[in-house]
Amino acid sequence: MKVRKYSGELVDFDLQRLKGSLTKSGASNETVELVWEKMNKTIFDGMSTKQLYRLAFQLLKQQRNSLAARYSLKKALRDLGPTGYLFEKWVARLFEHTNHHTLTSLILEGNAVSHEVDVIAQKDNDLLLIECKFRNTVDAKVSVTNPMYFLSRFVDLSDKEFNFFDRPIKFTQAWLVTNAYLTKDAIEFANYYKLNLLSWDYPNGLSIKNRVDSAGLYPLTCLTSINTQEKDKLLSLNYMLVKDILDEPRILEHLNTTTYRRKKIYQEANELVYGFPVNPE
């Protein structure tokens, strides 16, 4: 059987890849087989990967909301669009989890020109210059021109001293972060010039997906029990992570909904982050 990718290309359907993605959502082997049994009755030759995703998502949601939420992580990152502003705020939270102090959306004067800086992060004697490349299409890739351009910006800023977090400090590391994929040339160029890369699937074992799953740093857009307007409301109040709901359940009072539904949202959040339901006090 063939499936149609986002680009329009027809490729062979890979059952093991599908089952692998279902397993990564936290679904048990029994649940994966149940979902596949139901999907197998519906799929057809030439079906789009988008249709496959929607079908798998709905079937996982029938089993448990948190499974569908975890399965939808890549889409949830794209839902931080359409611009890259919210993605930058989420990336800052990603670095805060590793005990960095962060600032976003800065204008810094380099030796030659001024620069719009997405995120800076400081920890001990390191100051990180972070460039965020947000993409809102499924198969988007960041090409070699992006790290080439970013390197020039880092060079223009790296020997200047700035006052951040109550201390004078210079940039020591450059990070290019994207929710998309990286081309081979982009990786080779960045590695040669010692630029740090973080993408959906790179580096192996420490990619965005790995970091999010291991630390439970899911964006609010993952949640399946709140609608788009409710997500936008919480994001506008600077709540970026599902964990924010667990740390401060009262933020759900910003939503015009019932106590029962707030408990259901909290339950999904807890299952997504920690793997088991707990009712808020």
C-alpha positions as CSV (number, residue, x, y, z in Angstrom):
1,M,0.0,0.0,0.0
2,K,1.2,3.5,-0.8
3,V,0.6,6.7,1.3
4,R,0.9,10.3,0.1
5,K,3.3,12.5,2.0
6,Y,2.7,16.2,2.6
7,S,4.9,17.0,-0.4
8,G,2.6,14.8,-2.6
9,E,5.2,12.0,-3.0
10,L,3.8,8.5,-2.8
11,V,5.8,6.2,-0.5
12,D,5.3,2.7,0.8
13,F,3.2,2.5,4.0
14,D,5.5,1.5,6.9
15,L,3.4,-0.4,9.5
16,Q,6.3,-0.7,12.0
17,R,6.9,3.0,11.9
18,L,3.3,3.6,12.6
19,K,3.3,1.2,15.5
20,G,6.5,2.8,16.8
21,S,4.9,6.2,16.9
22,L,1.9,4.8,18.7
23,T,4.1,3.2,21.2
24,K,6.0,6.4,21.8
25,S,2.7,8.0,22.8
26,G,2.8,5.8,25.9
27,A,0.3,3.3,24.6
28,S,0.6,-0.3,25.7
29,N,1.2,-3.1,23.2
30,E,-2.4,-4.1,23.6
31,T,-3.6,-0.6,22.8
32,V,-1.3,-0.3,19.8
33,E,-2.7,-3.5,18.4
34,L,-6.3,-2.4,19.1
35,V,-5.7,1.0,17.3
36,W,-4.1,-0.7,14.4
37,E,-6.9,-3.3,14.1
38,K,-9.4,-0.4,13.8
39,M,-7.2,1.6,11.4
40,N,-6.7,-1.4,9.2
41,K,-10.5,-1.4,8.4
42,T,-10.4,2.2,7.2
43,I,-7.1,2.9,5.5
44,F,-6.8,2.8,1.7
45,D,-4.2,2.9,-1.0
46,G,-3.1,6.5,-1.6
47,M,-4.3,7.8,1.8
48,S,-2.5,10.9,2.9
49,T,-0.2,10.9,5.9
50,K,-2.3,13.7,7.3
51,Q,-5.4,11.5,7.1
52,L,-3.4,8.6,8.8
53,Y,-2.4,10.9,11.6
54,R,-5.9,12.2,12.2
55,L,-7.3,8.6,12.3
56,A,-4.6,7.4,14.7
57,F,-5.1,10.5,16.9
58,Q,-8.8,10.0,17.1
59,L,-8.5,6.3,18.0
60,L,-5.9,7.0,20.6
61,K,-8.1,9.7,22.1
62,Q,-10.9,7.2,22.4
63,Q,-8.5,5.2,24.6
64,R,-7.1,8.0,26.7
65,N,-6.8,11.8,26.0
66,S,-3.2,11.9,27.3
67,L,-2.1,9.3,24.7
68,A,-3.5,11.4,21.9
69,A,-1.9,14.5,23.4
70,R,1.6,12.9,23.6
71,Y,1.1,11.6,20.0
72,S,0.3,15.1,18.8
73,L,3.5,16.8,20.1
74,K,4.9,17.7,16.7
75,K,1.6,19.3,15.6
76,A,1.3,21.0,19.0
77,L,4.7,22.7,18.4
78,R,3.4,23.9,15.0
79,D,0.3,25.2,16.7
80,L,2.5,27.7,18.6
81,G,2.4,29.6,15.3
82,P,1.6,31.1,12.9
83,T,4.6,33.3,13.9
84,G,7.5,32.2,15.9
85,Y,6.9,34.4,18.9
86,L,5.2,31.7,21.1
87,F,7.8,29.1,20.0
88,E,10.5,31.4,21.3
89,K,8.8,31.7,24.6
90,W,8.4,28.0,24.8
91,V,12.1,27.5,24.0
92,A,13.0,29.8,26.8
93,R,11.0,27.6,29.2
94,L,12.9,24.6,27.8
95,F,16.2,26.1,28.9
96,E,14.8,27.3,32.2
97,H,14.1,23.7,33.0
98,T,17.9,23.2,33.0
99,N,18.4,26.0,35.4
100,H,19.1,28.8,32.9
101,H,18.0,32.3,33.4
102,T,16.4,33.5,30.1
103,L,15.2,36.6,28.3
104,T,13.4,36.8,25.0
105,S,12.9,39.3,22.1
106,L,15.9,41.6,22.5
107,I,17.7,44.1,20.3
108,L,21.4,43.9,20.8
109,E,24.1,46.1,19.3
110,G,26.9,44.1,17.7
111,N,30.2,45.4,16.4
112,A,28.8,46.1,13.0
113,V,25.0,46.1,13.2
114,S,22.1,45.7,15.6
115,H,20.5,42.2,16.0
116,E,17.1,41.0,16.9
117,V,17.8,38.2,19.3
118,D,15.2,35.5,20.0
119,V,16.4,34.1,23.3
120,I,19.4,34.4,25.6
121,A,20.1,32.0,28.4
122,Q,22.6,32.3,31.2
123,K,23.9,29.6,33.6
124,D,27.1,30.0,35.7
125,N,29.7,31.6,33.4
126,D,27.9,30.6,30.1
127,L,25.8,33.0,28.1
128,L,23.9,31.4,25.3
129,L,22.8,33.2,22.1
130,I,19.7,31.2,20.9
131,E,18.2,31.6,17.4
132,C,14.8,30.0,17.0
133,K,13.6,28.8,13.5
134,F,9.9,28.1,13.7
135,R,8.3,26.1,10.8
136,N,4.6,25.4,10.5
137,T,4.7,22.8,7.8
138,V,5.0,19.0,8.4
139,D,8.1,18.1,6.5
140,A,10.0,21.5,6.7
141,K,13.7,21.4,6.9
142,V,16.2,24.1,8.0
143,S,18.9,24.4,5.4
144,V,22.6,25.2,5.7
145,T,22.0,28.9,5.0
146,N,20.4,29.3,8.5
147,P,23.5,28.2,10.6
148,M,25.7,30.2,8.1
149,Y,23.8,33.4,8.8
150,F,23.5,32.7,12.5
151,L,27.3,32.2,12.8
152,S,27.9,35.7,11.4
153,R,25.5,37.1,14.0
154,F,27.2,35.2,16.8
155,V,30.7,36.5,15.6
156,D,29.4,40.1,15.5
157,L,28.2,39.8,19.1
158,S,30.5,37.3,20.8
159,D,33.4,39.6,21.8
160,K,31.2,42.3,23.3
161,E,30.3,42.4,27.0
162,F,26.7,42.8,28.0
163,N,25.0,43.3,31.3
164,F,22.5,40.6,31.9
165,F,21.2,39.1,35.2
166,D,23.1,41.7,37.3
167,R,26.5,40.9,35.9
168,P,28.8,41.7,32.9
169,I,29.2,38.7,30.6
170,K,30.0,37.7,27.0
171,F,28.3,35.2,24.8
172,T,30.0,31.8,25.1
173,Q,27.7,29.5,23.1
174,A,25.5,29.7,20.0
175,W,22.3,27.6,19.7
176,L,20.1,27.1,16.7
177,V,16.7,25.6,17.8
178,T,14.0,24.5,15.4
179,N,10.8,22.5,15.6
180,A,11.5,21.2,12.1
181,Y,14.2,18.9,10.7
182,L,17.8,19.8,9.7
183,T,19.5,19.1,6.4
184,K,22.7,17.1,6.4
185,D,24.7,20.2,5.2
186,A,23.2,22.3,8.1
187,I,24.4,19.7,10.6
188,E,27.8,19.3,9.1
189,F,28.4,23.1,8.9
190,A,27.2,23.7,12.5
191,N,29.3,20.9,13.8
192,Y,32.4,22.2,12.1
193,Y,32.0,25.7,13.5
194,K,30.8,24.4,16.9
195,L,27.3,25.8,16.8
196,N,24.9,23.8,19.0
197,L,21.8,22.4,17.2
198,L,18.5,21.3,18.6
199,S,15.7,20.1,16.4
200,W,12.7,17.8,16.4
201,D,15.0,14.7,15.9
202,Y,18.5,16.0,16.5
203,P,20.8,15.4,18.3
204,N,20.0,11.7,18.7
205,G,18.8,11.0,22.3
206,L,18.7,14.7,23.2
207,S,16.3,16.1,20.5
208,I,13.4,18.3,21.3
209,K,11.1,15.2,21.3
210,N,13.4,13.4,23.7
211,R,13.8,16.4,26.0
212,V,10.0,17.0,26.1
213,D,9.1,13.4,26.8
214,S,11.7,12.8,29.4
215,A,11.0,16.0,31.4
216,G,7.3,16.4,30.6
217,L,7.8,19.8,29.0
218,Y,4.7,19.6,26.8
219,P,3.4,22.9,25.3
220,L,-0.2,23.7,26.3
221,T,-1.2,23.2,22.7
222,C,-0.9,19.4,23.3
223,L,-4.0,19.2,25.4
224,T,-7.0,17.6,23.7
225,S,-9.6,18.6,26.4
226,I,-9.4,22.3,25.7
227,N,-10.3,24.1,22.5
228,T,-8.2,26.5,20.4
229,Q,-9.8,29.6,22.0
230,E,-9.0,28.3,25.5
231,K,-5.5,27.5,24.5
232,D,-5.0,31.0,23.1
233,K,-6.4,32.5,26.3
234,L,-3.9,30.7,28.5
235,L,-1.0,31.4,26.1
236,S,-1.8,35.1,26.1
237,L,-1.5,35.0,29.9
238,N,2.1,33.6,29.4
239,Y,1.2,30.0,30.5
240,M,3.2,27.9,28.0
241,L,3.5,24.5,29.5
242,V,1.0,21.8,30.5
243,K,3.0,21.7,33.7
244,D,1.9,25.2,34.5
245,I,-1.6,23.8,35.1
246,L,-0.3,21.2,37.6
247,D,1.8,23.8,39.4
248,E,-1.0,26.3,39.5
249,P,-4.4,24.7,38.9
250,R,-6.2,28.0,39.6
251,I,-5.1,29.2,36.1
252,L,-8.0,27.1,34.7
253,E,-10.4,29.6,36.3
254,H,-9.5,31.9,33.5
255,L,-11.5,29.5,31.3
256,N,-15.3,30.0,31.1
257,T,-16.2,26.4,31.9
258,T,-17.5,24.1,34.6
259,T,-15.7,22.8,37.7
260,Y,-16.2,19.2,36.3
261,R,-14.5,20.1,33.0
262,R,-11.6,21.8,34.8
263,K,-11.0,18.6,36.7
264,K,-11.0,16.7,33.4
265,I,-8.5,19.1,32.0
266,Y,-6.3,18.8,35.0
267,Q,-6.5,15.0,34.8
268,E,-5.4,15.0,31.2
269,A,-2.5,17.3,32.1
270,N,-1.4,15.1,35.0
271,E,-1.6,11.9,32.9
272,L,0.4,13.6,30.1
273,V,3.2,14.8,32.3
274,Y,3.4,12.2,35.0
275,G,1.6,9.2,33.5
276,F,-1.2,8.8,36.1
277,P,-4.3,10.7,37.1
278,V,-4.5,12.8,40.3
279,N,-7.3,15.2,41.2
280,P,-6.4,18.7,42.1
281,E,-6.9,19.7,45.8
